[in-house]
Amino acid sequence: MSDSFYLPLTDGTWQATKHTTGPWDARTQHGGPPSALLGRAMQRCQARGDMMISRFTCEILRAIPVGEISVQARVARPGRSVELLEAVASVDGREVARASAWRVLRSPSPAVPPRLAAPPPLPDENQTMPPPGGAWVDGYLSAMEWRAAHGGLGAPGPAAVWSRMRYPLVPGEEPSPLERVLATADSGNGVSWELDLGRWLFINPELTVHLHREAAGEWICLDAQTAISTGGAGLATSVLSDAAGPVGVGAQSLLVAPRPADPVTGRPA
């Protein structure tokens, strides 16, 4: 078993390991690791130590296979104080994800504490995710360490879950604060599910994260809730925190739809 989420192949091309595998299909990646890989590429694109990424959006264009993936980044709009970055992930020459981010200049401005609720304390004991007996594919879920303060995959409703990466994103590198946040943020809709997982799909075609400071330490708290309205749309929102308090917020637009029926049994597949 690899000790990282991705292994380097050639410049800009990576081999996804089993740690990227999402819970629904052994052939496809969870959205967290590729989002973190795109964020890594953007941070390294004409790197600016005097700047930080304040907003990141990943558009998931199609299912991302567990295999070779190429990532390229560019500065779309350079500037002294604000820069717009773009990155693309491709498989066999076909785009599978596209990301954009705003990078802003660090300044000595006075701090104004966030009005968001402080995260719950980090629980002492580890949690098993997915819960025993669940019809889940392992990979990403075991590659992250989870500690649920309340709620979680075992029951519907809002949840506050602490997590940390058990492995580096790529070999020999300490994950950056942005990578740690992005590896977790795409799980907001998963930990705060509201409808029967056996009957309904809730697919997020995008992830957007706004940050007002960089996270410190390995642990990221995801305090998430999901809203669903009749008509097929949903929204999962999360407060993202480290041990010192909130660092930002995340949001995922959701397609909510019945699971397709099995052609033999007629039950949801």
DOLO-143203 format. One line per field, with one value per residue: x, y, z of N, C-alpha, C in turn; residue number from 1. Coordinates in steps of 0.05 Angstrom, whole numbers. Example, Ala and Ser with C-alpha at 12.3 -4.5 7.8 and 13.67 -1.06 7.14 Angstrom:
<sites>
n_xx	(264 / 257) $
n_yy	(-114 / -45) $
n_zz	(156 / 142) $
ca_xx	(246 / 273) $
ca_yy	(-90 / -21) $
ca_zz	(156 / 143) $
c_xx	(264 / 258) $
c_yy	(-66 / 1) $
c_zz	(156 / 157) $
resi	(1 / 2) $
</sites>
This chain:
<sites>
n_xx	(17 / 10 / 43 / 22 / -26 / -21 / 26 / 86 / 94 / 110 / 131 / 81 / 44 / 9 / 1 / -57 / -69 / -98 / -116 / -144 / -194 / -263 / -325 / -367 / -356 / -308 / -276 / -270 / -247 / -252 / -275 / -242 / -183 / -166 / -181 / -146 / -98 / -102 / -103 / -52 / -20 / -34 / -16 / 39 / 48 / 82 / 99 / 81 / 103 / 85 / 32 / -35 / -82 / -148 / -198 / -224 / -247 / -272 / -291 / -323 / -320 / -331 / -335 / -276 / -225 / -192 / -129 / -80 / -68 / -65 / -41 / -44 / -26 / -38 / -25 / -79 / -94 / -50 / -23 / -6 / -30 / -74 / -88 / -111 / -117 / -114 / -128 / -124 / -146 / -132 / -149 / -124 / -121 / -170 / -209 / -224 / -232 / -235 / -206 / -208 / -177 / -171 / -116 / -90 / -57 / -17 / -26 / -14 / -62 / -109 / -137 / -202 / -245 / -278 / -349 / -371 / -391 / -350 / -310 / -329 / -297 / -240 / -252 / -228 / -225 / -216 / -258 / -298 / -304 / -330 / -391 / -396 / -420 / -440 / -455 / -405 / -348 / -281 / -222 / -209 / -237 / -212 / -162 / -163 / -163 / -216 / -257 / -315 / -351 / -405 / -461 / -450 / -430 / -463 / -516 / -572 / -571 / -545 / -474 / -413 / -347 / -282 / -221 / -161 / -106 / -80 / -37 / 14 / -2 / 29 / 89 / 140 / 129 / 105 / 38 / 7 / -26 / -71 / -78 / -93 / -142 / -173 / -172 / -208 / -254 / -290 / -322 / -367 / -422 / -425 / -420 / -463 / -511 / -581 / -624 / -647 / -592 / -592 / -631 / -626 / -587 / -537 / -503 / -446 / -427 / -389 / -343 / -334 / -291 / -281 / -231 / -207 / -161 / -100 / -101 / -78 / -37 / -52 / -105 / -171 / -234 / -299 / -358 / -419 / -479 / -538 / -584 / -644 / -688 / -752 / -750 / -700 / -651 / -598 / -560 / -500 / -468 / -411 / -374 / -307 / -253 / -194 / -156 / -155 / -199 / -251 / -232 / -253 / -305 / -343 / -378 / -424 / -457 / -513 / -537 / -595 / -624 / -665 / -637 / -618 / -659 / -647 / -643 / -660 / -682 / -712 / -706 / -672 / -608) $
n_yy	(-24 / 44 / 101 / 152 / 198 / 208 / 188 / 209 / 212 / 234 / 302 / 340 / 298 / 248 / 188 / 164 / 135 / 80 / 107 / 151 / 134 / 139 / 134 / 111 / 84 / 40 / 52 / 107 / 172 / 204 / 271 / 303 / 292 / 303 / 357 / 379 / 368 / 401 / 450 / 449 / 453 / 504 / 537 / 531 / 554 / 604 / 620 / 658 / 681 / 723 / 724 / 694 / 642 / 659 / 645 / 586 / 548 / 488 / 457 / 399 / 362 / 312 / 242 / 224 / 183 / 130 / 131 / 150 / 220 / 285 / 349 / 418 / 487 / 558 / 629 / 668 / 720 / 765 / 805 / 859 / 860 / 826 / 764 / 720 / 652 / 592 / 523 / 458 / 391 / 332 / 271 / 224 / 263 / 289 / 336 / 332 / 360 / 427 / 485 / 547 / 603 / 657 / 695 / 733 / 792 / 790 / 828 / 878 / 885 / 900 / 848 / 819 / 782 / 721 / 714 / 665 / 602 / 572 / 513 / 447 / 411 / 371 / 303 / 248 / 195 / 152 / 147 / 100 / 102 / 85 / 70 / 5 / -47 / -14 / 0 / 15 / 37 / 27 / 67 / 128 / 140 / 110 / 130 / 178 / 203 / 202 / 238 / 243 / 296 / 308 / 276 / 249 / 197 / 156 / 171 / 211 / 283 / 347 / 352 / 351 / 341 / 322 / 316 / 287 / 280 / 217 / 205 / 237 / 284 / 279 / 242 / 252 / 305 / 353 / 364 / 425 / 479 / 494 / 448 / 411 / 431 / 429 / 374 / 355 / 387 / 373 / 334 / 352 / 346 / 291 / 278 / 303 / 282 / 276 / 247 / 180 / 140 / 94 / 101 / 151 / 196 / 246 / 288 / 327 / 375 / 413 / 448 / 500 / 541 / 589 / 626 / 660 / 659 / 620 / 551 / 519 / 466 / 394 / 376 / 386 / 415 / 399 / 427 / 414 / 422 / 404 / 428 / 415 / 425 / 414 / 393 / 380 / 404 / 418 / 442 / 439 / 464 / 486 / 500 / 512 / 495 / 501 / 481 / 529 / 557 / 580 / 580 / 590 / 580 / 530 / 507 / 467 / 456 / 415 / 360 / 327 / 265 / 207 / 142 / 101 / 47 / -23 / -66 / -119 / -130 / -85 / -52 / 5 / 15) $
n_zz	(0 / -17 / 12 / 5 / -24 / -78 / -129 / -160 / -231 / -286 / -300 / -274 / -279 / -246 / -207 / -181 / -118 / -80 / -36 / -52 / -68 / -75 / -35 / -62 / -110 / -131 / -174 / -180 / -157 / -93 / -82 / -50 / -49 / -106 / -108 / -70 / -96 / -141 / -115 / -92 / -139 / -157 / -115 / -123 / -171 / -200 / -148 / -90 / -33 / -4 / -7 / 2 / -11 / -16 / -35 / -64 / -117 / -143 / -201 / -215 / -269 / -289 / -270 / -235 / -251 / -214 / -226 / -274 / -272 / -297 / -281 / -290 / -280 / -280 / -279 / -285 / -281 / -267 / -213 / -167 / -117 / -118 / -147 / -198 / -203 / -243 / -253 / -283 / -286 / -319 / -354 / -396 / -435 / -431 / -398 / -329 / -283 / -262 / -235 / -198 / -165 / -119 / -101 / -50 / -25 / 33 / 92 / 145 / 173 / 226 / 268 / 263 / 300 / 278 / 271 / 270 / 299 / 350 / 340 / 363 / 418 / 403 / 399 / 441 / 424 / 366 / 307 / 271 / 203 / 142 / 181 / 213 / 171 / 132 / 63 / 33 / -5 / 11 / 22 / 10 / 58 / 98 / 93 / 117 / 183 / 228 / 275 / 306 / 333 / 339 / 308 / 241 / 193 / 209 / 220 / 198 / 186 / 212 / 225 / 262 / 250 / 262 / 225 / 198 / 153 / 141 / 110 / 69 / 16 / -31 / -41 / 9 / 23 / 69 / 79 / 58 / 93 / 61 / 29 / 68 / 86 / 37 / 26 / 63 / 60 / 18 / 39 / 65 / 47 / 52 / 107 / 129 / 110 / 91 / 68 / 55 / 43 / 13 / -25 / -49 / -87 / -77 / -108 / -114 / -160 / -154 / -111 / -65 / -28 / 21 / 53 / 111 / 139 / 144 / 160 / 220 / 242 / 242 / 245 / 220 / 228 / 207 / 205 / 188 / 148 / 112 / 63 / 29 / -25 / -54 / -120 / -136 / -123 / -78 / -21 / 12 / 68 / 104 / 164 / 170 / 210 / 253 / 310 / 337 / 322 / 275 / 206 / 157 / 107 / 73 / 14 / -23 / -82 / -95 / -133 / -126 / -130 / -145 / -135 / -190 / -212 / -200 / -256 / -251 / -199 / -189 / -147 / -116 / -145) $
ca_xx	(0 / 26 / 41 / 13 / -50 / -12 / 54 / 94 / 102 / 126 / 125 / 53 / 27 / 9 / -14 / -74 / -68 / -124 / -125 / -162 / -218 / -287 / -341 / -390 / -347 / -279 / -262 / -269 / -236 / -267 / -268 / -222 / -155 / -159 / -183 / -121 / -77 / -105 / -94 / -22 / -9 / -38 / 3 / 66 / 49 / 94 / 94 / 84 / 102 / 72 / 3 / -49 / -107 / -172 / -222 / -218 / -270 / -266 / -314 / -318 / -332 / -340 / -322 / -247 / -217 / -168 / -109 / -62 / -82 / -46 / -50 / -30 / -37 / -28 / -36 / -97 / -95 / -29 / -27 / 11 / -45 / -94 / -82 / -130 / -103 / -131 / -115 / -140 / -138 / -140 / -144 / -123 / -126 / -197 / -211 / -242 / -237 / -224 / -207 / -198 / -172 / -161 / -93 / -90 / -32 / -18 / -23 / -13 / -88 / -118 / -154 / -230 / -252 / -301 / -373 / -380 / -388 / -325 / -313 / -330 / -271 / -231 / -256 / -204 / -224 / -220 / -284 / -297 / -320 / -358 / -399 / -397 / -444 / -448 / -448 / -386 / -323 / -261 / -201 / -207 / -248 / -192 / -137 / -166 / -171 / -241 / -267 / -340 / -360 / -433 / -470 / -431 / -442 / -481 / -543 / -577 / -572 / -520 / -452 / -387 / -328 / -253 / -207 / -134 / -95 / -61 / -15 / 18 / -15 / 49 / 111 / 162 / 120 / 85 / 15 / 4 / -52 / -92 / -83 / -107 / -170 / -186 / -175 / -230 / -278 / -309 / -337 / -389 / -447 / -425 / -423 / -489 / -533 / -608 / -642 / -638 / -570 / -597 / -651 / -622 / -560 / -533 / -477 / -437 / -410 / -370 / -335 / -323 / -281 / -271 / -213 / -198 / -134 / -90 / -104 / -54 / -39 / -61 / -134 / -190 / -261 / -319 / -384 / -434 / -508 / -549 / -611 / -654 / -714 / -766 / -742 / -675 / -627 / -591 / -536 / -486 / -451 / -393 / -355 / -281 / -238 / -172 / -159 / -157 / -225 / -258 / -213 / -268 / -330 / -344 / -404 / -426 / -483 / -519 / -558 / -609 / -640 / -668 / -618 / -630 / -669 / -634 / -661 / -670 / -698 / -729 / -699 / -650 / -582) $
ca_yy	(0 / 69 / 119 / 178 / 198 / 207 / 182 / 224 / 197 / 254 / 329 / 347 / 275 / 233 / 163 / 163 / 110 / 72 / 126 / 171 / 121 / 149 / 113 / 101 / 68 / 34 / 62 / 136 / 186 / 223 / 298 / 316 / 290 / 319 / 386 / 386 / 367 / 425 / 472 / 448 / 463 / 533 / 549 / 529 / 568 / 630 / 621 / 684 / 678 / 746 / 721 / 670 / 636 / 666 / 632 / 564 / 534 / 466 / 447 / 371 / 360 / 285 / 224 / 225 / 155 / 124 / 124 / 172 / 246 / 307 / 375 / 442 / 511 / 583 / 654 / 678 / 749 / 773 / 831 / 864 / 855 / 805 / 748 / 699 / 628 / 571 / 497 / 438 / 363 / 317 / 242 / 216 / 287 / 299 / 350 / 320 / 380 / 454 / 500 / 575 / 613 / 684 / 697 / 761 / 801 / 790 / 855 / 880 / 895 / 889 / 824 / 820 / 754 / 712 / 711 / 637 / 587 / 558 / 485 / 431 / 400 / 346 / 279 / 232 / 169 / 150 / 137 / 82 / 112 / 85 / 53 / -23 / -56 / 4 / -8 / 35 / 29 / 38 / 80 / 155 / 140 / 100 / 146 / 201 / 197 / 216 / 238 / 257 / 309 / 301 / 267 / 233 / 181 / 136 / 181 / 235 / 309 / 362 / 337 / 364 / 319 / 328 / 296 / 293 / 262 / 197 / 204 / 262 / 284 / 268 / 231 / 269 / 332 / 359 / 378 / 453 / 485 / 493 / 420 / 397 / 440 / 419 / 345 / 350 / 404 / 361 / 314 / 365 / 333 / 263 / 275 / 316 / 272 / 279 / 228 / 152 / 136 / 72 / 109 / 177 / 206 / 274 / 291 / 355 / 380 / 434 / 455 / 527 / 546 / 616 / 626 / 686 / 654 / 593 / 532 / 511 / 439 / 372 / 371 / 405 / 409 / 404 / 429 / 415 / 416 / 402 / 436 / 404 / 434 / 399 / 402 / 366 / 418 / 419 / 458 / 432 / 486 / 477 / 518 / 499 / 505 / 487 / 480 / 557 / 569 / 580 / 590 / 596 / 566 / 515 / 503 / 449 / 453 / 386 / 347 / 306 / 249 / 179 / 123 / 85 / 20 / -47 / -77 / -145 / -130 / -61 / -36 / 24 / 1) $
ca_zz	(0 / -19 / 36 / -2 / -41 / -106 / -134 / -184 / -255 / -300 / -291 / -276 / -281 / -221 / -205 / -157 / -103 / -69 / -15 / -65 / -77 / -62 / -21 / -78 / -133 / -129 / -198 / -181 / -134 / -77 / -91 / -34 / -58 / -130 / -101 / -56 / -116 / -157 / -97 / -91 / -164 / -158 / -96 / -133 / -196 / -195 / -119 / -77 / -4 / 8 / -13 / 10 / -26 / 0 / -46 / -82 / -128 / -161 / -217 / -221 / -295 / -293 / -251 / -237 / -247 / -197 / -246 / -280 / -274 / -303 / -270 / -299 / -268 / -291 / -268 / -306 / -279 / -248 / -200 / -144 / -92 / -122 / -170 / -204 / -212 / -254 / -256 / -297 / -283 / -343 / -355 / -424 / -451 / -427 / -373 / -310 / -262 / -268 / -210 / -198 / -138 / -115 / -84 / -41 / -11 / 63 / 102 / 174 / 182 / 252 / 266 / 273 / 304 / 264 / 287 / 268 / 324 / 354 / 336 / 387 / 424 / 389 / 416 / 446 / 411 / 337 / 298 / 247 / 181 / 147 / 203 / 206 / 157 / 111 / 36 / 25 / -15 / 27 / 7 / 23 / 85 / 117 / 90 / 134 / 210 / 234 / 302 / 305 / 357 / 339 / 281 / 226 / 172 / 219 / 224 / 182 / 200 / 215 / 238 / 266 / 248 / 259 / 208 / 189 / 132 / 152 / 91 / 54 / -10 / -49 / -24 / 18 / 28 / 89 / 66 / 65 / 105 / 41 / 21 / 90 / 85 / 14 / 28 / 81 / 55 / 0 / 54 / 78 / 41 / 61 / 136 / 137 / 93 / 102 / 57 / 55 / 25 / -5 / -44 / -61 / -94 / -73 / -121 / -116 / -183 / -148 / -83 / -62 / -1 / 27 / 76 / 120 / 148 / 139 / 182 / 234 / 253 / 224 / 247 / 209 / 236 / 187 / 218 / 163 / 147 / 84 / 58 / 4 / -32 / -75 / -146 / -143 / -116 / -50 / -14 / 36 / 77 / 126 / 176 / 171 / 233 / 265 / 339 / 347 / 314 / 246 / 186 / 133 / 102 / 48 / 3 / -46 / -95 / -97 / -149 / -109 / -148 / -137 / -146 / -212 / -203 / -211 / -276 / -244 / -175 / -188 / -124 / -122 / -149) $
c_xx	(18 / 23 / 35 / -12 / -43 / 18 / 62 / 102 / 121 / 118 / 95 / 34 / 31 / -7 / -31 / -72 / -95 / -134 / -144 / -190 / -242 / -305 / -362 / -381 / -317 / -263 / -257 / -259 / -257 / -258 / -247 / -194 / -149 / -162 / -157 / -98 / -78 / -96 / -64 / -10 / -12 / -19 / 31 / 69 / 58 / 90 / 99 / 81 / 88 / 42 / -8 / -74 / -130 / -197 / -213 / -244 / -261 / -291 / -307 / -334 / -343 / -327 / -292 / -237 / -193 / -147 / -91 / -79 / -60 / -58 / -32 / -43 / -24 / -40 / -52 / -98 / -74 / -35 / -9 / -3 / -64 / -87 / -104 / -114 / -123 / -115 / -135 / -128 / -149 / -133 / -146 / -131 / -154 / -199 / -232 / -249 / -223 / -227 / -198 / -195 / -163 / -138 / -90 / -64 / -37 / -13 / -24 / -39 / -95 / -137 / -182 / -239 / -276 / -325 / -384 / -375 / -362 / -330 / -316 / -303 / -265 / -235 / -230 / -202 / -228 / -248 / -279 / -315 / -311 / -366 / -400 / -423 / -452 / -439 / -430 / -361 / -301 / -239 / -196 / -215 / -228 / -166 / -139 / -173 / -195 / -247 / -292 / -347 / -390 / -442 / -448 / -445 / -463 / -510 / -547 / -575 / -545 / -499 / -428 / -366 / -300 / -240 / -178 / -124 / -76 / -36 / -10 / 3 / 3 / 73 / 131 / 154 / 101 / 62 / 13 / -23 / -75 / -99 / -99 / -137 / -185 / -190 / -200 / -256 / -299 / -326 / -362 / -415 / -448 / -430 / -450 / -512 / -560 / -628 / -630 / -616 / -575 / -617 / -644 / -592 / -559 / -505 / -470 / -419 / -389 / -365 / -324 / -315 / -271 / -255 / -206 / -171 / -126 / -93 / -77 / -58 / -51 / -91 / -150 / -218 / -280 / -346 / -404 / -463 / -516 / -577 / -620 / -682 / -726 / -758 / -715 / -650 / -623 / -566 / -525 / -467 / -435 / -378 / -329 / -264 / -213 / -176 / -164 / -184 / -230 / -236 / -228 / -293 / -328 / -373 / -403 / -454 / -488 / -541 / -569 / -628 / -643 / -646 / -632 / -637 / -652 / -653 / -673 / -690 / -719 / -724 / -676 / -624 / -562) $
c_yy	(25 / 85 / 147 / 175 / 196 / 201 / 197 / 205 / 215 / 281 / 335 / 323 / 257 / 207 / 164 / 136 / 103 / 91 / 147 / 160 / 131 / 127 / 100 / 81 / 65 / 45 / 92 / 148 / 202 / 251 / 312 / 315 / 306 / 349 / 395 / 387 / 392 / 450 / 473 / 460 / 494 / 548 / 550 / 544 / 597 / 637 / 649 / 680 / 701 / 746 / 695 / 667 / 641 / 653 / 611 / 552 / 512 / 457 / 418 / 365 / 333 / 267 / 223 / 197 / 153 / 113 / 147 / 198 / 267 / 333 / 397 / 467 / 535 / 607 / 667 / 709 / 757 / 800 / 835 / 856 / 832 / 790 / 726 / 675 / 608 / 546 / 477 / 410 / 348 / 288 / 235 / 239 / 299 / 312 / 337 / 339 / 405 / 471 / 529 / 584 / 642 / 683 / 727 / 767 / 800 / 820 / 856 / 891 / 884 / 866 / 831 / 791 / 746 / 709 / 682 / 623 / 573 / 528 / 470 / 419 / 375 / 322 / 263 / 207 / 171 / 140 / 119 / 95 / 98 / 68 / 24 / -30 / -37 / -6 / 13 / 23 / 42 / 51 / 107 / 154 / 130 / 116 / 172 / 190 / 214 / 215 / 256 / 269 / 306 / 294 / 251 / 216 / 161 / 145 / 206 / 260 / 323 / 346 / 355 / 342 / 331 / 307 / 306 / 272 / 242 / 195 / 231 / 260 / 272 / 260 / 253 / 297 / 334 / 374 / 407 / 457 / 484 / 465 / 406 / 405 / 428 / 389 / 338 / 363 / 390 / 339 / 326 / 351 / 304 / 260 / 286 / 307 / 273 / 258 / 200 / 147 / 113 / 79 / 134 / 182 / 236 / 281 / 321 / 359 / 402 / 436 / 483 / 531 / 574 / 615 / 654 / 683 / 626 / 576 / 525 / 482 / 419 / 369 / 394 / 396 / 417 / 404 / 435 / 410 / 418 / 411 / 426 / 414 / 417 / 410 / 392 / 380 / 418 / 436 / 448 / 455 / 476 / 500 / 502 / 511 / 489 / 489 / 508 / 569 / 568 / 592 / 599 / 580 / 551 / 511 / 484 / 449 / 423 / 380 / 325 / 291 / 220 / 161 / 107 / 57 / -2 / -60 / -104 / -144 / -106 / -43 / -17 / 9 / 11) $
c_zz	(0 / 7 / 29 / -20 / -70 / -107 / -160 / -207 / -272 / -290 / -295 / -278 / -256 / -223 / -179 / -144 / -93 / -47 / -26 / -71 / -61 / -51 / -38 / -100 / -131 / -152 / -198 / -155 / -119 / -86 / -75 / -44 / -84 / -125 / -88 / -76 / -134 / -140 / -95 / -116 / -166 / -138 / -106 / -160 / -191 / -165 / -108 / -47 / 10 / 3 / -1 / -8 / -8 / -10 / -66 / -91 / -147 / -174 / -224 / -246 / -301 / -272 / -256 / -231 / -227 / -217 / -250 / -283 / -278 / -293 / -280 / -287 / -281 / -276 / -289 / -305 / -258 / -236 / -176 / -118 / -94 / -147 / -173 / -215 / -223 / -256 / -269 / -291 / -307 / -341 / -385 / -442 / -448 / -399 / -354 / -287 / -270 / -243 / -215 / -170 / -139 / -95 / -76 / -25 / 19 / 72 / 132 / 185 / 210 / 248 / 277 / 276 / 288 / 282 / 285 / 295 / 326 / 350 / 363 / 393 / 408 / 407 / 419 / 429 / 381 / 331 / 274 / 226 / 155 / 170 / 194 / 192 / 135 / 84 / 23 / 13 / 1 / 10 / 21 / 52 / 106 / 115 / 107 / 162 / 218 / 264 / 302 / 332 / 361 / 311 / 268 / 205 / 183 / 222 / 207 / 199 / 201 / 230 / 241 / 269 / 245 / 242 / 204 / 170 / 146 / 135 / 78 / 27 / -31 / -32 / -16 / 24 / 51 / 76 / 76 / 79 / 85 / 33 / 43 / 90 / 61 / 14 / 45 / 71 / 37 / 13 / 68 / 73 / 50 / 91 / 145 / 119 / 107 / 92 / 57 / 34 / 6 / -27 / -60 / -66 / -87 / -82 / -122 / -140 / -178 / -117 / -83 / -32 / 1 / 53 / 84 / 134 / 142 / 164 / 194 / 245 / 234 / 223 / 236 / 218 / 213 / 201 / 196 / 167 / 118 / 83 / 31 / -1 / -53 / -102 / -154 / -136 / -86 / -46 / 12 / 43 / 102 / 137 / 180 / 193 / 239 / 295 / 351 / 340 / 284 / 229 / 160 / 131 / 76 / 40 / -20 / -56 / -99 / -118 / -131 / -127 / -138 / -150 / -168 / -202 / -215 / -231 / -270 / -221 / -174 / -165 / -132 / -124 / -128) $
resi	(1 / 2 / 3 / 4 / 5 / 6 / 7 / 8 / 9 / 10 / 11 / 12 / 13 / 14 / 15 / 16 / 17 / 18 / 19 / 20 / 21 / 22 / 23 / 24 / 25 / 26 / 27 / 28 / 29 / 30 / 31 / 32 / 33 / 34 / 35 / 36 / 37 / 38 / 39 / 40 / 41 / 42 / 43 / 44 / 45 / 46 / 47 / 48 / 49 / 50 / 51 / 52 / 53 / 54 / 55 / 56 / 57 / 58 / 59 / 60 / 61 / 62 / 63 / 64 / 65 / 66 / 67 / 68 / 69 / 70 / 71 / 72 / 73 / 74 / 75 / 76 / 77 / 78 / 79 / 80 / 81 / 82 / 83 / 84 / 85 / 86 / 87 / 88 / 89 / 90 / 91 / 92 / 93 / 94 / 95 / 96 / 97 / 98 / 99 / 100 / 101 / 102 / 103 / 104 / 105 / 106 / 107 / 108 / 109 / 110 / 111 / 112 / 113 / 114 / 115 / 116 / 117 / 118 / 119 / 120 / 121 / 122 / 123 / 124 / 125 / 126 / 127 / 128 / 129 / 130 / 131 / 132 / 133 / 134 / 135 / 136 / 137 / 138 / 139 / 140 / 141 / 142 / 143 / 144 / 145 / 146 / 147 / 148 / 149 / 150 / 151 / 152 / 153 / 154 / 155 / 156 / 157 / 158 / 159 / 160 / 161 / 162 / 163 / 164 / 165 / 166 / 167 / 168 / 169 / 170 / 171 / 172 / 173 / 174 / 175 / 176 / 177 / 178 / 179 / 180 / 181 / 182 / 183 / 184 / 185 / 186 / 187 / 188 / 189 / 190 / 191 / 192 / 193 / 194 / 195 / 196 / 197 / 198 / 199 / 200 / 201 / 202 / 203 / 204 / 205 / 206 / 207 / 208 / 209 / 210 / 211 / 212 / 213 / 214 / 215 / 216 / 217 / 218 / 219 / 220 / 221 / 222 / 223 / 224 / 225 / 226 / 227 / 228 / 229 / 230 / 231 / 232 / 233 / 234 / 235 / 236 / 237 / 238 / 239 / 240 / 241 / 242 / 243 / 244 / 245 / 246 / 247 / 248 / 249 / 250 / 251 / 252 / 253 / 254 / 255 / 256 / 257 / 258 / 259 / 260 / 261 / 262 / 263 / 264 / 265 / 266 / 267 / 268 / 269) $
</sites>
